């Protein structure tokens, strides 16, 4: 299983990822962590970054 995580703004997302972010009520300028896992088909998850991105990532560790 392969996992990839990236930080992106909602406005640069496309397709089903953008639809998922909009369903969650996120604005185009919100930062999100996009998690992609391949097992064997790709699955994507969008998680909003709350507050300062560095502090948020340190809290998640």
C-alpha positions in Angstrom: 0.0 0.0 0.0 1.3 3.4 -1.0 0.3 6.6 0.9 1.0 10.2 -0.3 0.1 13.4 1.6 0.2 16.9 0.2 -0.9 20.3 1.5 -3.0 22.3 -1.1 -5.4 25.1 -1.3 -9.0 24.1 -2.1 -9.0 26.3 -5.2 -6.3 24.2 -6.9 -8.1 20.9 -6.3 -10.0 19.3 -9.2 -12.7 16.8 -9.8 -14.0 14.7 -6.9 -11.5 16.2 -4.5 -12.8 19.7 -5.1 -16.4 18.4 -4.8 -15.5 16.7 -1.5 -14.0 19.9 -0.1 -17.0 22.0 -1.1 -19.3 19.4 0.5 -17.4 19.9 3.7 -18.1 23.7 3.4 -14.5 24.7 2.8 -13.7 28.0 1.1 -11.4 28.3 -1.9 -8.6 29.8 0.2 -8.6 27.1 2.9 -5.6 24.8 3.2 -6.2 21.1 3.2 -4.2 17.9 3.5 -4.9 15.6 0.6 -4.2 12.0 1.5 -4.0 9.5 -1.5 -3.6 5.8 -0.9 -3.4 3.1 -3.5 -4.7 -0.3 -2.4 -5.0 -1.4 -5.4 -7.4 1.5 -6.4 -6.6 5.0 -5.4 -8.6 6.5 -2.5 -8.5 10.2 -1.6 -9.2 12.0 1.7 -9.4 15.8 2.3 -8.7 17.2 5.8 -8.9 20.9 6.6 -5.8 22.5 8.2 -6.9 24.5 11.3 -4.8 27.6 12.2 -1.1 27.8 11.5 0.0 24.9 9.2 3.2 24.2 11.0 1.6 24.0 14.4 -1.2 21.9 13.0 1.2 19.4 11.5 3.3 19.2 14.8 0.1 18.5 16.8 -0.8 15.6 14.4 2.5 13.8 15.0 
